[in-house]
Amino acid sequence: MTWHVMLEVVRDGPVPLGAQIADQVRHQVERGLLKPHTRLPSSRQLAQDLRVSRSVVVEAYEKLTGEGLLESVRGSGTRVAAHADTRIRKPVVLVDRAIPPVRFNLLPGTPNPVTFPHREWGASYLRALESTRWQGLGYPPLLGLDQLRTELVAYLGRVRGVLGSPDDTMVTGGFAHALGLVCAALRELGIDRLAVEDPSHDRQRQFIEENGIRTVAVPVGPEGLEIEPLYASGVRVVLVTPSHQFPLGVPMSPQRREELVRWARDVDGWIIEDDYDGGLWLEQRCRHLALQPTGPDRVIYAGTASKLLAPGLRLGWMVLPPELTAVMERVRVRRDLGCDGLMQLAFADFLRSGLLDGHLRKMRTRYRAQHGRLMRAVERYLPVATLVGPVAGLHVFAALPAGSDEEALVTQALQLSVLVKGGRVFHDRPHTARPGLVLGYTALGESGIEEAVRRIGQAYEQQPGGVRRAS
């Protein structure tokens, strides 16, 4: 019997053919796609299927056998090892799926669903539906529909200072989708390590690892990512949140931005800019535009509608260095067939009509008031905390005194029906980090914010050495 598995190789890529085969088989085993005892094609058969030398397949099989993923039995061929299911990794998602029922949800990064502009979005969607004949109903171009890419370039240039053209702009299904595409492109380019900020999104790090790229933590200082450790790490790609660092909230200084772009040019590398809430600067004047204009030839700029409108839209974008556009298209053609065409046309109309500008203007006013209420509540009920960062985005970082039991505080707050995330979980070495809380304030009304912080203050008082709040 001829056995078959879904594998492919890139002949002109920098990764050796044997390593490509081993990586793909390993990935399928760890994802649970190849079950224990599954028989693989013989080395001769797989070599014929892939049109490679038999020695290439033998090398890959021997490597995986040495790792304990495969086993070879005379007369039975090569099979997935019986114990290989212990290596299966659960898929990592970038959001908290299981949210316990609580009265006050202070998790960061989620806009209040009641603020979604239903009427305006509905009007844009209806206009898109009425105006399209086939574009919105057929398979869209891999980069995205021309109408949306044109509007995105105009909007991002006007609001975030981004430099680019529609030809190098790609519409995605959100930031997670974009990051998965970038990881696949890096693997094709022979890059298997990526630097991340320390602290940074914990689930994001796991997501990158699951997509076949090892992460290297680089510390964040008062001016943003530290450059000397970045050079010392030996990596060529880094993921940053320069406008509003997650979770600390500090913006990257102009000098540090210049240094980061210089690093990318020195190592012939790339910077992935996650501008996740860059359009939500709450001060009267936005002081920090995107990093991308400082080095458009070295920065992969990524944004999303999740924080601006709603995560359920699953709509995002990348502005790519021209040098990377072709490889990103090659990667994407093997992974999906593009994003919802009608959604793209609706969002293009939403941008063209100025409806996003109007919505964000309302949100800035609302979030500015909520941020002020949060600051006053922390000062009153949790005076030991120090709020870090500017007035921006969907969260603030509250640093706690050294020695505070962050984990106990989060647990006690949950018992008081307040869901809040501690800051240490975002660090590469949590137990050495200063304790703190990441306070998302946009999903609650102003009265809810005050009551939630009051309960956190109550939980802090119950800790040994807790400080009583002001009266």
N, C-alpha and C positions, 0 to 999 in steps of 0.2 A: 504494500500500500504506500502511496506517495503522500507524505504529510506536508502541510503548508502553514506558514505563518506570515503575517503582514510585516515585512521589513523592506527598507529601501536604503540605498547608499548614494551619497553625493561624490562623484568620481573626482571632480576638480576642486573639492574643498580641502581645507588645511588639516582636517581630522583624518587619520589613517583609516582605511576601510575596515580593518579588523576591530578597531576601537568603536567605529560607528555601529557595527553589528552587535558587539558586546553591550554597548550602551542601550541600544533599543531592546534587546532581549531582557536586560536587567530592568529596564523601565517597565516593560510589560509584566514581568514577574512581580515587581514591587507594587504595581497598581492592581494586581489580582487578575490581569487579563490572561496570563498563562498560569494555569492551576498546577498544583503539585501532581506529579506523575504524567503530565502532558508530554507526549513524544514529539520531539523536534525533527525536522528534516535531517537526513544524513548530511554530512559535510559535503559529499559529492553533489547531492541534489540541491542543497541551498546554494552552493557555488554556481551551479547551472542556472538556478532561478535568478540570482543576482548578477550573473555574468562576471564573476570574480574568480580569482585563483582559489583552488581548494585549500591551499595552505593558509589563506586569509581566514576562512571559516574555521579551520582546525585551530588556529591561534585564538580566535574569539571563544570557541567552545572550551578550550583548555583554560583560558582565563576565568570563565564563569564557573567551571568545575572547581578550580582552585578557590574561588570565593564561596563555594558551597551552594551555589544556586542551581547547578546542573549536576547530573550524575550519569556516568556511562556504564552500561551493563552489556557484556558480550552477548550478542544474540537479541538484545532488546533495544539497541540504539541509544541515543542520547535523550534523556528526559529531564524535566524539571524536578529538582530534588524533593523528596517527600516532606521535608521540614521547611520548604521555601515559603509557605504561607506565614511563617513567623516574621518574614521580612516585609510583608504587605503593609504599606503605609495608608492611613486614612487620608482621603482628600482634604486639603486645607482650603478653607474659604477665608475671605478677607473681612468678613463681618461676623458679629456674634449672633449665631442663629438661635441658640437657646437662651432667651431672655426671661428670667423668672418674673412672675406677676408681682409688680411693685407699684406703689403709688407715685414714686418720683424716680424717673429715669434720667441719670446724669451721664450716660455713656456719650463719648464724644463722636462728632462727625455726622449727626443725623439732623436734617432740617425738620421743623415741625410740619407734619402732613397737612395741618389745617391752613397753612400758608400757601399751599400749592395753588397757582393761578388757573383754576379749572376753566373758567370762562374764556380767558385769553388763549390758553393752550388748546381748548376745544375749537375755537375759531380758526387757529392756525392749522389744526389737523383737518378740519372740514375743508378749508381752502386747498390744502394739499390733495385731499381726496378728489375734490371737484376738478382740479387743474390737471391731474395726471391722467395719461392715457395708458401707458405701459411701463414707464420708468419706475414708478413706485410699486409695481406689481411683479416685475420680473426680477431676475438676479441682478443686484446692483454691482457696479465696478468694485474691485477689491479695495481700492483706495477710498471709495465712497462716491456719492453722487456729486457731480460738478457743482450743482447749486449750493449744496451745503459747504463743500470745501471752499468755495469762493467767499461765502458769507463768514465762515470761520476765520479765514485769513484776515478779512477786513475787521472783524470784531476783535480778534486777539491782538492785532496790530494797534488798534485804537485804544483798547482798554488795558492790555498787558505789555504793550511794546514789542510783541513778538514779530520777528522778521521771517518771512517765508512766502511760499507760493502755493497755489492749489495743487500743483504737480507733486509737491513734497509733503502734502497733508493727507493723513489717513484717518478715516472715521472708524471708531472702534466701539465695542459693546461695553465700554467703561474702562476704568483704570486696570482692573484685574486682567481683563482681556488683553489690553495693551501690554501689560507687563509680561504676560505669557508669551506674546509674540516676540517681544524683545529678547526674552530668555532663549527662545528657539533660534532667533537670528544670531545671538552670541555663540551658541553651540555650533552653528554652521560656520561661523568665523573662527572656530577653534578657541574660543574664550570660555573658560569654565569657572571663573571666579568673579565676584562682583562685590565691591565695597558698599556697605550700608552705614548710615549714621548710627551712632550709639549715644543716646537711645533712639529707637525708631519703632515703627509698627511691628509688634511681635508676630502677628499673623502674616504680615508681608514677608518677613524673613523666612518663615516656614514655607510660604508659597513659592518663593524663589528657589529654595532648596528642592522642593518637590518637582520643580521644573528643570532640574538637572544642573543648577548653578550653585556653587558653594558661596556662602556669604562670609565676608570679612568685616568685622566691626571696627569702625574708626570713630574716635570720640568727637563730641560736639562741645565747643567752648562758647564763651560769651559772644564771639563774632561769627559763629557757625562752625561748620566742619573744620577740624584741625588738618592743616595741609602736610606738615612733616610726617605724621603717622601714615598719611595716605601714600606719600612717596615710599615710605619704608615698607608698606604692605606688598608692593610689587604688582598690584592689580592694575588693570587698564580701563575699568569701567566702575562708575560710582553712581549710586542712587541718592538724590538729595531732595529736601523740601526747603528751598532757600528763602521763600517769601515769608513763611510762617512755620518754622520747624516743628515737626510732630515728634514727640508731644510737648516739648519745652516751650514752643511758641516764639523763640528768638529768631529774628530775621538775620540773614547772612549779610555782613557788612559789605559795602562796595569794594573795599580793598581785598577782602576774602574772596569775593566773586572773581576778581581779576586773577588772583592767585590760583583759584580752582581751574579756570580756563587755561591758564598757563601750564598747569600740571597736565591737563588733558592733551595739550599740544606736545609737551615734552615726552610723554609716554605713548603718543599716537593712540590715545584712548578716547572715551566717550563719557558724557555726563547725562544721566537720565534725570530730568527735572520733573518732579511730581508737584504740579501747581494745583493741589487738591482744593484749596479754598482761596486762591489768590484774588478772586473777584470780590471777596468779602472783607476788604479793609474797612474798618468801622470809624477810623478817624476822619476828620473833614477832608484830608488830602492823603491820597495813597502815596506813601513814601517809598515803597519797594515794588517796582515792576518785576517782570519775570527775569530770570537769569539768562535766558536764551539769547537776548540781543547782545550780550557781552561776548558770546562765542557761538553764533548760529551754525558754524561748520563743525562744532563739537558737541552740541547739546541736542538731545532728544527731548523735546518738550511735550509733556502729556497733561491733559486736563480732562475733566469729567462734568457731566450734568448732575451727578449724584448729590453734590453738596450745594449746587446752585438752584436746582429745582426739586428733584426727588430721585432716590436711588433706584426706584422701580423703572425708570425710563431706560436704563442700561444703554447709555449713550456717552461716548467719550471721543477723544481726538488726540492725534500726535502730529506735531510738526517736526519733520525729520531732516537731518543733514542730507543734502542731495546724494552724498556718497552711499548712504544706507537705504535709500528708497527702493532700489532694485532688490536687495536681499530681503527686505521686509515683505515685498510683494511675493517673492518666491516662497518664503516661509508661510505666508498667509494662504496661498493657493492650496497648500496641503492640509490646512487646518479648518477652514470654514468658507462659506460662500458669501461673506459680506454681512452687513447689518440691515435691519428692517428699512426698506426703501421709503415707505410712507412716513415712518418716524423721522427719517432724514429730511424729507421734504417739509414736514411740519416744523422741524427745528430750524430749517433754513428760513421759513416764513417768520417764525418767532424772532429770529435775529434781525431779519430784514425790516420787520415792522417796528423795531425798537421795543418790543414787548419784554425781552429779557432785561434790557436796561431799566425799564420801568419797574419790573418786578424786583430787581436787585436794589433799586433805590428804596423801595418800601422795606425790603428785608434789612438793609443797613440801618434804617431808622429804628426798626423793631429790635434788632439785635444789639444796637448801641444802648437802648434803654435796658435790655435784659442784662447786658454786661455791667452796666452801672449798678443795677440792683444786686447782681452777684457780688461785686466789689464791696458794697455797703454791708451785705449780709455776712461776708467773710470777716470783715473788720469787726462786726458786732458779735458774731457767734463763734468764730474760729480765729481769734486774733493772733494765735501763734503761727498761722500760715502766712507765707509771703507769695503774692501773686507774681508770676514771671511772664515777661513778654509784653508786647503792645496790645492795643485794643483792636483785635482782628480775629477773623475766623469764627469757628463754631465751638471753641473750647479755650480754657485757660489752664495753666499748670500752677497748682498751689503747693509750694515747697513746705515741708513740715520740719520741725526741729529734729536734729540728729538724735537717734534713740527712740523716736516714735515708732510704735508697732503698727506699721502700715497695714499688714495683713489682718490684724485683729480689728483695726479701725474699719476696714472695708467690710469685714464680716459682721461687726456690730451694727454698722449703718444699714446693711441688708436686713437685719432683724428689725430695724425701725422703718422698713419699707422704702429704703433709699438705695438705688443701684448706682454705684460709683466705682471707677477703676483706679487702682493704685498705680503709682508711677514706676515702681521698680520692675514690673513685668516687662517694660519696654527696653530695659537695659540688657546688654549682653551678659553681664554678671550682676544679677539682681541684688544679691546679698551685700555687695559692696557699694551700692548706689544710695544716695540720699533719699529718704522717704518723701513721698508726696502724693498728691491726688490729681487726676486729670478730670476736670469738671466741664462736661458738656452742658451748655445752658440754653440751647436753642429749642429744645423739644418741650420746654415748660413755659408756662406763663410767669409773669413777674412774681405773683404771690406764691406760686409753686417753687420758684427758685429760693425765695427767702425761707420757706418752711423746710425745704430739703437741706439747706445749709444749717439751719437751726438744729435739725436732727443729727447731722454730722458732728456739729459741735457738742451735742449731748453725748454722742458715742465717744468722742475724744475725751470728754470729762471722765468717762468711766474707765479710762486707761490708768494704770499706775502712773502717778506724776502728772495727770492731765490738768490743764490750766482752765480755770473757770472763765466763762465768757463775760464780756462787759454787760452791765445791766441795761 
